[in-house]
């Protein structure tokens, strides 16, 4: 007992753990926000046609959800980034204030630039390239985020590196970017003026602008989808005048043939601004019109054969794309071509397909026209058989 009482208090004290040396940096620490260098932000946003700005917004909403506002659905806010951009910019402005970082963020101004630039581009008839610059409204916020991260996480550097994903997206989008730049030049201006002149019946003026647009677009790499569209429109413009100027028929055909040749560069229709079935159908029309205008029997039958081939290709395209109304028109034309050739049975076969298509898809107006034509063909076939029998008897 005495021995216990004589023990010093130090002997009964709980052992005190010795402080461990602290790491100068916690493992796997990440910046609160996502930011890049201004150069990377601009270059990648432009090369990805503005898609990078949506990713930038998503990543920062994700950071805000983790640290400030749980359950705000960052993915949804990223997909509809322009609509939520004002709220995002205000949040970043508050963070800059709390971090005592000087930042020239004006949320309403940034929102207006990011949200309204694409709309104003169309309303004011500006070049499409202007719409791609809407990400400029986010640049001050991106600069502020870099400063916030530099202060709170001094050992975290600014993201200046161009990643493999950046390169992949840029590679996929570069052709469309070049096409957009081309569309923002005199090429597109001449094309638009040609369309307006055609609309108002100013045929010579329209032709001049179409020719200028084609001269300019052929000098641009990756601009062939736009060239196809211009040639298709120019061909249509020329066909509208064939009744007064039959010589324009061959020029129109040249436009459609050139467009179809260019189409071979894009077999999967990745960059298509046009309808391949329409090109084949329009080409068929040029041959059918040639047959209507010629007095040469050999030219007549050759033109009809070419018209039938082209229209059959059009029908195949329309069926594959399930463009039933256009397919119906092709069936009608194939029947008409067969009738002109003198093959009434073939013509009836195509009109029967047209009538069947009308009934299946409820094309009431077309059904009336196609049914009447079918009856005329059946009557013509019956008459030709009667005449043939009479001739054999004679």
C-alpha angles and dihedrals in degrees: 000000000000090000090054091048092050094056111113120243090243090066092058097044119113113253111261114222114235115241113257121225111261122232113245089232131027112240119260094005111170130197115262091234136033114244139155136192113284090244093055092044092054098040097046093042091053096043092049092048091248096309093117091065089059090052090048091054092047093052093050093047086051090054091047091051092054096047109024119007117030118201099023094132102238094193092057091046089049094052091050093036098149092055093053097037095100092055091046093050092049090051091050090048091055091048090052090051092049091049090048091237121151109236132166095217117152104180097194094048092046091048092051092051094046097041105035104036095083091048095046089049090065098035093050092039092240124161116281091239089071090063090059090060094066089104087075087084089067099048097090089052092049090052090049092051090054089054093047092050091045090055099042096036106025095174093056109094127214114269103249098146120111106221131209089255090054090051093047093052091044091052092052094046101039095086090052090045091053090047089051091050090050089050088054093060137074088285092071093040092056091045092053092046089050091053092049093047090051090050091054094044095251093143101172093046091049092051092051092052093045091053092048091049091051092049091052099042094052090063092059124089116232091009096112095106088061090045090055090053092049092048092049091052092045091051090052090049091052093047090055089064100043093100090062096031112028090179089072089069093083093047090052090050090051090056093052093046091051091049092051091048090053089048089069087072090065108037093160093052093234094148098024117148092173144051115257091200089057091053092053092045092049091048089052089053091057090056093045090052090048089056090050093052102041128091093193112101095207092049089047095057094040090052091049092051091052091046091052092049094049094045091049089054089050091051090052091052093047092049092049090051092042091236093155099175091052090044089054090054090050092051089051092050092047089053091049092049091050090050091051088051089054097247102127095171091057091046091052091050092057094045090050088056090049092051091047089052091049092054094045095052100031098247094162098172093047090046091061094049095042093046092051091049091048091054091050090051092050090049091049091050091050091049092048090051091050091049090047091053091049091050092051091048091051 
